Amino acid sequence: MSNNYDPQREAEAAMKRAAASEGDDRQKLIQLAVAWHLLARDPRDDRTD
């Protein structure tokens, strides 16, 4: 089964939707964008060695 999600693209799309919205919807979309951004991060960035 293939995964067609691009987390970086999803994060950018959620931020664009957040910028166009107001109130509670805006906050929810920002949280969604942050979650997608965290998924898109390179796990090698977290290494401290």
WOURVEN-V582308 format. One record per residue. N is the residue number from 1. RES is the residue in one small letter. PSI is psi in degrees with one decimal (none if undefined). OMEGA is omega in whole degrees, -180 to 180 (none if undefined). Layout:
BEGIN
<<N,RES,PSI,OMEGA> <N,RES,PSI,OMEGA>>
END
This chain:
BEGIN
<<1,m,131.0,-177> <2,s,152.8,179> <3,n,114.5,-176> <4,n,7.9,-178> <5,y,134.2,172> <6,d,102.8,-175> <7,p,-37.3,-180> <8,q,-43.6,178> <9,r,-40.7,179> <10,e,-39.8,178> <11,a,-44.8,180> <12,e,-40.7,180> <13,a,-41.1,179> <14,a,-38.1,179> <15,m,-37.1,177> <16,k,-41.5,178> <17,r,-37.5,179> <18,a,-41.0,-180> <19,a,-27.4,-179> <20,a,1.1,-177> <21,s,178.6,-178> <22,e,162.0,171> <23,g,-139.3,-176> <24,d,-37.0,179> <25,d,-41.5,-179> <26,r,-45.5,-179> <27,q,-42.1,179> <28,k,-41.2,180> <29,l,-34.4,176> <30,i,-43.0,178> <31,q,-39.5,177> <32,l,-42.6,179> <33,a,-39.9,178> <34,v,-41.7,179> <35,a,-45.2,178> <36,w,-39.7,179> <37,h,-42.5,179> <38,l,-37.3,177> <39,l,-30.7,-177> <40,a,-18.6,-177> <41,r,146.5,177> <42,d,121.8,-178> <43,p,-21.0,178> <44,r,-20.0,178> <45,d,-22.5,-178> <46,d,-10.2,-177> <47,r,141.9,-178> <48,t,14.1,-178> <49,d,none,none>>
END
